[in-house]
């Protein structure tokens, strides 16, 4: 654990000074008696025994307040070495032809769903033979008649997969098409700006 402002603990040095001042100030008033023997035998009441408690609570509160103002900090720092990664753009077709069904691992999916599953396994890995791409900047371009940037280059692969979920097959005939050349050109332009 470390403190962001440890110099604030100097305020705690004021507590002994305050206690010294309170002890020198004098006690409660006094009354003259011929003998204090009977008073000493009577003992102290519960209230008298606990009379020091408010002062103790104040001192503890000041100590805790000063400690919180010193901002204690504890945690683990994870340092990720991203210098070994590469930048890549994933280009995803969302034209009407991607609605055709196909077999994938023993089940029937449309082509776009298969692309999404393969994309996710490539990015985050699976428990079999893909380890994922944790150090790579990955972006996504989707295209049909027109190419669109769906996600910029990012190391936040969780967000990238959320963008991937929003990719749907085009419904309007006017938007259907396969502008793969435009998509690749847009991906190359995004990669060029990443340099």
Secondary structure, DSSP 8 states (H G I E B T S, - for coil): -EETTGGGGGGGHHHHHHHHHHHHS--S-----S--HHHHHH---HHHHTTTHHHHHHHHHHHHHHHHHT-EE---------TT--EEEEEEE-SGGGGSEEEETTEEEEHHHHHHHHHHHHHH--SSS----TTSEEEEEEESSSEEEEEEEES-HHHHHHHHHH------GGG----HHHHHHHHHHHHHHH-
